Amino acid sequence: MNNMIVVNIKSSYPSVLAGVMDLDDATLGDWYQISDEAIRLYGDVILGVYKEKVVSAYDITGHTRDVEAQTVSFDGNDSETFAHLVGQRNPAAPWTRGQGRPIKYVSTDVVLSGEVDIEEVSEMPEGRRAVVKGYVLTVDADNIATVEPPAGGVVTVLAAGSALGR
């Protein structure tokens, strides 16, 4: 099983846009307190996310730990397997306001096969969210559903009781 680390690069991505920093440095560089166990379990792929959209995807080829600073920086190559996620919605649960840790861990099986667990959506009481093969389905507490398809994806909506739904 492959797994991925998803990092929120909201602090460094503006520097990428300004041409001051490279995207690989923003995504792969200096992450605070990632344990060896987390790297062993999830250190196959790293995604960089900005404003809940994937902006980078790298296959992790190694890492360097700065024990004094308690940080880890990764080595990686552009991911061919997960390149299709660039420009798509974050496959992990959204970051919430005030959430201090910009790192999440996701099973790549969830992203590739669509086998998902339903997630609680903290900013929406009683909300649920699932990502299935790149399609993001969110249902809020009022049972209002929103579907965000991946690029080129098609969504068909069937009304309750319609002939097509039988």
FENURZI-V167609 format. One record per backbone hydrogen bond with DSSP energy under -0.5 kcal/mol. NH is the residue of the N-H (numbers start at 1). CO is the residue of the C=O. If there is no record, write none. Layout:
<<NH CO> <NH CO>>
This chain:
<<4 106> <5 45> <6 104> <7 5> <7 47> <8 102> <9 7> <9 49> <13 9> <15 12> <16 12> <17 13> <18 14> <19 16> <20 15> <21 15> <26 22> <27 23> <28 24> <29 25> <31 72> <33 70> <34 31> <35 33> <39 35> <40 36> <41 37> <42 38> <43 39> <44 3> <44 42> <45 3> <45 42> <46 58> <47 5> <48 56> <49 7> <50 53> <53 50> <54 88> <55 48> <56 48> <58 46> <59 77> <60 44> <60 58> <61 75> <62 75> <64 73> <66 71> <67 65> <70 66> <71 66> <72 31> <73 64> <74 28> <75 62> <77 59> <79 57> <80 78> <83 80> <85 82> <86 83> <87 54> <88 85> <90 52> <99 96> <100 98> <102 100> <104 6> <106 4> <108 2> <109 2> <110 107> <111 107> <112 108> <113 109> <114 109> <114 110> <115 109> <116 114> <119 129> <121 127> <122 120> <124 121> <127 121> <127 124> <128 139> <129 119> <130 137> <132 130> <132 135> <133 110> <135 132> <136 148> <137 130> <137 135> <138 136> <138 146> <139 128> <140 144> <143 140> <145 143> <146 138> <148 136> <149 147> <153 150> <158 156> <162 159> <165 162> <166 163>>
